[in-house]
């Protein structure tokens, strides 16, 4: 069995990481602060519908209540778990740091809260935010989630990402200087990328020594610039088998110390144009597991 798992997986699971670090189950609880994305002022990423929301169970702007409501439901199934509030939607460091400080302080004072996770963009962390994150990381376990999507600057320009891979590297380097845990996000199947491009992205992240990774599959949503591009020129979309093959190859290249937080996406059926195979998330995950067993492979098998 792969050494960094408790679930008979062949990759470094988040469940293993948390239990090894905290001694018991830890759950990230999404909170939606209603944060905007600064890149929307420049047209936004072409795949983004600009309505991404955290999967919260209660509709309220009382963020402590958001957290408590979800936590109470989760505790019915996992009564002995610990929790990490996760500012999931939007670019959260685009908010005034002085506005978020009191909320974070209140969350950390709640029972069974052992850390904070914050999603943002690599080009949207001000010096004031870096200073606060350094101090916050000294107080608690801090996870910063940064979307890269691809290490190919031509692709980043095509999808109107608004930053280069060099900007991403600079942000990771600054966060790592303060020993902050960095979670990178990438997307497989971006327009006109090939398998080599996607493997190069993982090699790039290996060089940066990222701490965790979320892998998504590109999907096309209604009412996005990408939907208009696809309507005019139906560029190739990865099949499920192609996606599984690429993910497994990426895992083989990825250092086994990198925690895998996600291996596929969660599109809404009402908004999705293609690929529809993504709607069966657990089928995709199970098929990845089966294929890794079939190939007798594991995360890090081909890592340098």
FIMARVEX-411494 format. One record per residue (C-alpha): residue number from 1; residue in three letters; z, y, x. Coordinates in Angstrom, 2 decimals. Example, Ala and Ser with C-alpha at 12.3 -4.5 7.8 and 13.67 -1.06 7.14 Angstrom:
# FIMARVEX-411494
<1, "ala", <7.80, -4.50, 12.30>>;
<2, "ser", <7.14, -1.06, 13.67>>;
//
This chain:
# FIMARVEX-411494
<1, "unk", <0.00, 0.00, 0.00>>;
<2, "unk", <-0.72, 3.55, 1.18>>;
<3, "unk", <2.47, 4.98, 2.68>>;
<4, "unk", <2.59, 8.31, 0.83>>;
<5, "unk", <2.68, 7.00, -2.73>>;
<6, "unk", <5.07, 5.48, -5.25>>;
<7, "unk", <2.31, 4.80, -7.78>>;
<8, "unk", <0.13, 2.26, -5.99>>;
<9, "unk", <-2.40, 4.99, -5.22>>;
<10, "unk", <-4.37, 5.26, -1.99>>;
<11, "unk", <-3.79, 8.95, -1.51>>;
<12, "unk", <-0.78, 11.21, -0.93>>;
<13, "unk", <0.57, 11.80, -4.42>>;
<14, "unk", <2.50, 14.84, -5.59>>;
<15, "unk", <5.05, 12.52, -7.17>>;
<16, "unk", <5.75, 10.96, -3.76>>;
<17, "unk", <5.99, 14.35, -2.06>>;
<18, "unk", <8.50, 15.75, -4.54>>;
<19, "unk", <10.68, 12.63, -4.62>>;
<20, "unk", <10.68, 12.49, -0.84>>;
<21, "unk", <11.61, 16.18, -0.58>>;
<22, "unk", <14.08, 16.54, -3.45>>;
<23, "unk", <15.22, 12.97, -4.02>>;
<24, "unk", <14.12, 12.87, -7.66>>;
<25, "unk", <11.24, 13.71, -9.98>>;
<26, "unk", <10.09, 17.34, -9.96>>;
<27, "unk", <7.75, 18.86, -12.55>>;
<28, "unk", <5.73, 22.05, -12.25>>;
<29, "unk", <6.04, 24.00, -15.51>>;
<30, "unk", <3.16, 26.41, -16.23>>;
<31, "unk", <3.91, 30.00, -17.18>>;
<32, "unk", <1.22, 32.40, -18.35>>;
<33, "unk", <1.94, 35.98, -17.28>>;
<34, "unk", <-1.36, 37.24, -18.67>>;
<35, "unk", <-2.46, 38.24, -15.17>>;
<36, "unk", <-5.94, 39.67, -14.78>>;
<37, "unk", <-8.41, 38.81, -12.04>>;
<38, "unk", <-9.51, 41.74, -9.82>>;
<39, "unk", <-12.87, 40.03, -9.26>>;
<40, "unk", <-13.72, 40.59, -12.92>>;
<41, "unk", <-14.33, 44.24, -12.03>>;
<42, "unk", <-17.19, 42.94, -9.85>>;
<43, "unk", <-18.60, 40.61, -12.49>>;
<44, "unk", <-16.26, 37.68, -11.85>>;
<45, "unk", <-17.04, 34.17, -10.65>>;
<46, "unk", <-20.14, 32.93, -12.47>>;
<47, "unk", <-18.41, 29.82, -13.82>>;
<48, "unk", <-15.41, 31.71, -15.23>>;
<49, "unk", <-15.07, 32.45, -18.94>>;
<50, "unk", <-12.25, 34.92, -18.17>>;
<51, "unk", <-10.00, 33.27, -20.72>>;
<52, "unk", <-8.29, 30.65, -18.60>>;
<53, "unk", <-4.77, 30.09, -19.86>>;
<54, "unk", <-1.90, 27.99, -18.66>>;
<55, "unk", <-1.20, 24.97, -20.79>>;
<56, "unk", <1.90, 26.46, -22.38>>;
<57, "unk", <3.34, 24.99, -25.56>>;
<58, "unk", <4.74, 28.19, -27.07>>;
<59, "unk", <2.87, 31.48, -27.53>>;
<60, "unk", <5.22, 34.20, -26.35>>;
<61, "unk", <5.37, 36.89, -23.67>>;
<62, "unk", <9.05, 36.06, -23.11>>;
<63, "unk", <8.37, 34.19, -19.88>>;
<64, "unk", <11.86, 32.73, -19.60>>;
<65, "unk", <11.43, 31.35, -23.11>>;
<66, "unk", <8.01, 29.94, -22.15>>;
<67, "unk", <9.64, 28.04, -19.33>>;
<68, "unk", <12.70, 26.86, -21.28>>;
<69, "unk", <10.66, 25.66, -24.25>>;
<70, "unk", <8.39, 23.49, -22.12>>;
<71, "unk", <11.29, 22.28, -19.97>>;
<72, "unk", <13.27, 21.19, -23.03>>;
<73, "unk", <10.35, 19.09, -24.24>>;
<74, "unk", <9.79, 17.51, -20.82>>;
<75, "unk", <13.48, 16.66, -20.51>>;
<76, "unk", <13.22, 14.39, -23.54>>;
<77, "unk", <11.01, 12.10, -21.45>>;
<78, "unk", <12.40, 12.81, -17.96>>;
<79, "unk", <16.07, 13.79, -18.44>>;
<80, "unk", <16.92, 13.69, -14.74>>;
<81, "unk", <14.01, 15.79, -13.46>>;
<82, "unk", <13.99, 19.09, -11.59>>;
<83, "unk", <11.56, 21.94, -12.22>>;
<84, "unk", <9.30, 24.45, -10.50>>;
<85, "unk", <8.06, 27.38, -12.64>>;
<86, "unk", <4.33, 27.76, -11.96>>;
<87, "unk", <2.59, 31.10, -12.49>>;
<88, "unk", <-0.73, 29.46, -13.21>>;
<89, "unk", <-3.23, 31.75, -14.92>>;
<90, "unk", <-5.02, 34.67, -13.32>>;
<91, "unk", <-4.32, 36.39, -10.01>>;
<92, "unk", <-0.58, 36.81, -10.08>>;
<93, "unk", <-0.18, 38.82, -6.87>>;
<94, "unk", <-2.40, 41.48, -8.44>>;
<95, "unk", <0.70, 42.37, -10.48>>;
<96, "unk", <3.25, 44.80, -9.11>>;
<97, "unk", <5.65, 42.83, -6.92>>;
<98, "unk", <8.55, 44.91, -8.23>>;
<99, "unk", <7.72, 43.78, -11.77>>;
<100, "unk", <7.76, 40.08, -10.87>>;
<101, "unk", <10.87, 40.12, -8.65>>;
<102, "unk", <13.40, 40.27, -11.53>>;
<103, "unk", <11.61, 37.49, -13.42>>;
<104, "unk", <11.56, 35.23, -10.37>>;
<105, "unk", <15.25, 35.94, -9.74>>;
<106, "unk", <16.09, 34.95, -13.34>>;
<107, "unk", <14.00, 31.78, -13.14>>;
<108, "unk", <15.60, 30.67, -9.87>>;
<109, "unk", <19.06, 31.15, -11.42>>;
<110, "unk", <18.29, 28.66, -14.21>>;
<111, "unk", <19.72, 25.12, -13.95>>;
<112, "unk", <17.54, 22.50, -12.25>>;
<113, "unk", <14.98, 25.02, -10.92>>;
<114, "unk", <14.21, 24.21, -7.27>>;
<115, "unk", <11.24, 26.43, -6.43>>;
<116, "unk", <8.44, 28.73, -7.52>>;
<117, "unk", <4.65, 28.22, -7.50>>;
<118, "unk", <2.29, 31.19, -7.63>>;
<119, "unk", <-1.49, 31.06, -8.11>>;
<120, "unk", <-3.56, 33.86, -6.62>>;
<121, "unk", <-6.69, 34.79, -4.65>>;
<122, "unk", <-6.82, 35.02, -0.85>>;
<123, "unk", <-8.11, 38.59, -1.04>>;
<124, "unk", <-5.41, 39.80, -3.43>>;
<125, "unk", <-2.17, 39.57, -1.43>>;
<126, "unk", <-0.99, 43.00, -0.28>>;
<127, "unk", <1.28, 43.59, 2.74>>;
<128, "unk", <4.12, 44.27, 0.28>>;
<129, "unk", <3.50, 40.89, -1.36>>;
<130, "unk", <3.37, 39.08, 2.00>>;
<131, "unk", <6.72, 40.62, 2.89>>;
<132, "unk", <8.27, 39.50, -0.41>>;
<133, "unk", <6.79, 36.00, -0.18>>;
<134, "unk", <8.29, 35.58, 3.28>>;
<135, "unk", <11.75, 36.48, 1.95>>;
<136, "unk", <11.28, 34.34, -1.18>>;
<137, "unk", <10.35, 31.34, 0.95>>;
<138, "unk", <13.65, 31.72, 2.81>>;
<139, "unk", <15.50, 31.48, -0.52>>;
<140, "unk", <13.68, 28.61, -2.22>>;
<141, "unk", <10.75, 26.20, -2.01>>;
<142, "unk", <7.63, 28.34, -2.47>>;
<143, "unk", <4.11, 27.09, -3.21>>;
<144, "unk", <1.16, 29.48, -3.02>>;
<145, "unk", <-2.04, 28.25, -4.67>>;
<146, "unk", <-5.25, 29.72, -3.24>>;
<147, "unk", <-8.74, 29.05, -4.60>>;
<148, "unk", <-11.40, 28.56, -1.95>>;
<149, "unk", <-13.97, 26.56, -3.99>>;
<150, "unk", <-16.32, 26.10, -1.00>>;
<151, "unk", <-16.43, 26.74, 2.75>>;
<152, "unk", <-20.12, 27.66, 2.50>>;
<153, "unk", <-20.39, 31.45, 2.47>>;
<154, "unk", <-23.86, 31.28, 0.88>>;
<155, "unk", <-22.33, 29.35, -2.02>>;
<156, "unk", <-19.42, 31.77, -2.30>>;
<157, "unk", <-21.90, 34.63, -2.49>>;
<158, "unk", <-24.02, 32.82, -5.12>>;
<159, "unk", <-21.04, 32.16, -7.38>>;
<160, "unk", <-19.85, 35.75, -6.90>>;
<161, "unk", <-16.53, 34.58, -5.54>>;
<162, "unk", <-15.80, 37.99, -4.02>>;
<163, "unk", <-14.55, 36.78, -0.65>>;
<164, "unk", <-15.68, 34.70, 2.34>>;
<165, "unk", <-14.18, 31.59, 3.92>>;
<166, "unk", <-12.95, 33.86, 6.74>>;
<167, "unk", <-10.85, 35.85, 4.24>>;
<168, "unk", <-9.41, 32.56, 2.94>>;
<169, "unk", <-8.57, 31.47, 6.51>>;
<170, "unk", <-6.84, 34.78, 7.20>>;
<171, "unk", <-4.66, 34.40, 4.10>>;
<172, "unk", <-3.72, 30.81, 4.96>>;
<173, "unk", <-2.89, 31.80, 8.54>>;
<174, "unk", <-0.62, 34.62, 7.34>>;
<175, "unk", <1.19, 32.38, 4.86>>;
<176, "unk", <1.62, 29.63, 7.44>>;
<177, "unk", <3.11, 32.11, 9.91>>;
<178, "unk", <6.02, 32.28, 7.45>>;
<179, "unk", <6.00, 28.50, 6.88>>;
<180, "unk", <4.85, 28.87, 3.27>>;
<181, "unk", <3.43, 25.79, 1.54>>;
<182, "unk", <-0.27, 26.40, 0.71>>;
<183, "unk", <-2.21, 24.57, -2.02>>;
<184, "unk", <-6.00, 24.94, -1.72>>;
<185, "unk", <-8.39, 24.62, -4.67>>;
<186, "unk", <-11.99, 23.47, -4.26>>;
<187, "unk", <-14.86, 22.70, -6.65>>;
<188, "unk", <-17.33, 19.87, -6.18>>;
<189, "unk", <-20.84, 20.13, -7.58>>;
<190, "unk", <-21.35, 23.86, -7.17>>;
<191, "unk", <-25.01, 24.90, -7.66>>;
<192, "unk", <-27.33, 23.74, -4.88>>;
<193, "unk", <-24.56, 22.28, -2.71>>;
<194, "unk", <-25.09, 18.78, -1.33>>;
<195, "unk", <-22.64, 16.10, -0.30>>;
<196, "unk", <-22.51, 17.39, 3.27>>;
<197, "unk", <-21.47, 20.86, 2.05>>;
<198, "unk", <-18.60, 19.36, 0.06>>;
<199, "unk", <-17.42, 17.24, 2.98>>;
<200, "unk", <-17.64, 20.28, 5.26>>;
<201, "unk", <-15.26, 22.09, 2.92>>;
<202, "unk", <-12.64, 19.37, 3.46>>;
<203, "unk", <-13.16, 19.49, 7.23>>;
<204, "unk", <-12.64, 23.25, 7.09>>;
<205, "unk", <-9.36, 22.75, 5.21>>;
<206, "unk", <-8.26, 20.10, 7.71>>;
<207, "unk", <-8.68, 22.65, 10.49>>;
<208, "unk", <-6.50, 25.11, 8.55>>;
<209, "unk", <-3.77, 22.47, 8.13>>;
<210, "unk", <-3.37, 23.15, 4.43>>;
<211, "unk", <-0.39, 21.49, 2.78>>;
<212, "unk", <-1.90, 20.36, -0.52>>;
<213, "unk", <-5.25, 20.17, -2.28>>;
<214, "unk", <-6.60, 20.36, -5.81>>;
<215, "unk", <-10.14, 19.03, -6.29>>;
<216, "unk", <-12.10, 20.12, -9.36>>;
<217, "unk", <-15.51, 19.15, -10.69>>;
<218, "unk", <-17.81, 21.99, -11.67>>;
<219, "unk", <-18.28, 22.21, -15.41>>;
<220, "unk", <-20.33, 24.69, -17.35>>;
<221, "unk", <-18.60, 26.58, -20.12>>;
<222, "unk", <-20.18, 28.50, -22.95>>;
<223, "unk", <-20.51, 32.27, -22.64>>;
<224, "unk", <-20.42, 32.37, -18.85>>;
<225, "unk", <-23.00, 33.70, -16.36>>;
<226, "unk", <-23.36, 30.13, -15.10>>;
<227, "unk", <-24.31, 28.95, -18.58>>;
<228, "unk", <-27.18, 31.46, -18.62>>;
<229, "unk", <-28.32, 30.35, -15.17>>;
<230, "unk", <-28.20, 26.71, -16.23>>;
<231, "unk", <-30.14, 27.41, -19.40>>;
<232, "unk", <-32.99, 28.94, -17.38>>;
<233, "unk", <-32.90, 26.50, -14.49>>;
<234, "unk", <-31.07, 23.23, -15.05>>;
<235, "unk", <-29.83, 22.66, -11.50>>;
<236, "unk", <-28.50, 19.15, -10.80>>;
<237, "unk", <-25.03, 18.30, -12.15>>;
<238, "unk", <-23.12, 15.50, -10.47>>;
<239, "unk", <-22.88, 12.25, -12.40>>;
<240, "unk", <-19.49, 10.58, -12.67>>;
<241, "unk", <-20.48, 8.01, -10.04>>;
<242, "unk", <-21.72, 10.70, -7.66>>;
<243, "unk", <-18.52, 12.67, -8.13>>;
<244, "unk", <-16.32, 9.64, -7.49>>;
<245, "unk", <-18.26, 8.81, -4.32>>;
<246, "unk", <-17.87, 12.37, -3.00>>;
<247, "unk", <-14.15, 12.54, -3.84>>;
<248, "unk", <-13.50, 9.26, -2.04>>;
<249, "unk", <-15.43, 10.45, 1.01>>;
<250, "unk", <-13.44, 13.68, 0.95>>;
<251, "unk", <-10.17, 11.78, 0.76>>;
<252, "unk", <-11.21, 9.61, 3.70>>;
<253, "unk", <-11.82, 12.74, 5.80>>;
<254, "unk", <-8.67, 14.54, 4.66>>;
<255, "unk", <-5.53, 14.18, 6.77>>;
<256, "unk", <-3.09, 11.81, 5.07>>;
<257, "unk", <-0.28, 14.38, 5.25>>;
<258, "unk", <-2.09, 16.64, 2.75>>;
<259, "unk", <-0.64, 16.27, -0.75>>;
<260, "unk", <-3.19, 15.61, -3.51>>;
<261, "unk", <-2.26, 17.56, -6.62>>;
<262, "unk", <-5.45, 17.10, -8.61>>;
<263, "unk", <-8.67, 15.05, -8.47>>;
<264, "unk", <-10.55, 16.32, -11.52>>;
<265, "unk", <-10.61, 19.15, -14.06>>;
<266, "unk", <-9.57, 19.65, -17.68>>;
<267, "unk", <-12.32, 21.36, -19.67>>;
<268, "unk", <-11.86, 22.13, -23.35>>;
<269, "unk", <-14.29, 20.16, -25.49>>;
<270, "unk", <-14.98, 23.22, -27.69>>;
<271, "unk", <-16.10, 25.29, -24.69>>;
<272, "unk", <-17.86, 22.63, -22.61>>;
<273, "unk", <-21.63, 22.43, -22.19>>;
<274, "unk", <-21.77, 19.80, -19.45>>;
<275, "unk", <-20.82, 17.31, -17.99>>;
<276, "unk", <-19.20, 15.58, -20.96>>;
<277, "unk", <-17.90, 12.69, -18.84>>;
<278, "unk", <-15.18, 15.07, -17.61>>;
<279, "unk", <-13.55, 14.93, -21.03>>;
<280, "unk", <-12.29, 11.44, -20.20>>;
<281, "unk", <-9.98, 12.53, -17.41>>;
<282, "unk", <-7.97, 9.35, -17.10>>;
<283, "unk", <-11.12, 7.24, -17.00>>;
<284, "unk", <-12.30, 9.30, -14.02>>;
<285, "unk", <-8.95, 8.95, -12.25>>;
<286, "unk", <-8.78, 5.22, -12.91>>;
<287, "unk", <-12.35, 4.76, -11.68>>;
<288, "unk", <-11.48, 6.59, -8.46>>;
<289, "unk", <-8.55, 4.22, -7.94>>;
<290, "unk", <-10.68, 1.15, -8.64>>;
<291, "unk", <-13.45, 2.25, -6.31>>;
<292, "unk", <-11.00, 2.94, -3.50>>;
<293, "unk", <-9.62, -0.58, -3.86>>;
<294, "unk", <-13.16, -1.98, -3.96>>;
<295, "unk", <-14.05, -0.14, -0.74>>;
<296, "unk", <-10.66, -0.97, 0.78>>;
<297, "unk", <-10.25, 2.67, 1.76>>;
<298, "unk", <-7.55, 5.34, 1.68>>;
<299, "unk", <-6.87, 9.00, 2.39>>;
<300, "unk", <-7.21, 9.83, 6.06>>;
<301, "unk", <-9.19, 6.73, 7.01>>;
<302, "unk", <-11.82, 8.85, 8.76>>;
<303, "unk", <-9.64, 11.87, 9.61>>;
<304, "unk", <-9.62, 13.05, 13.22>>;
//
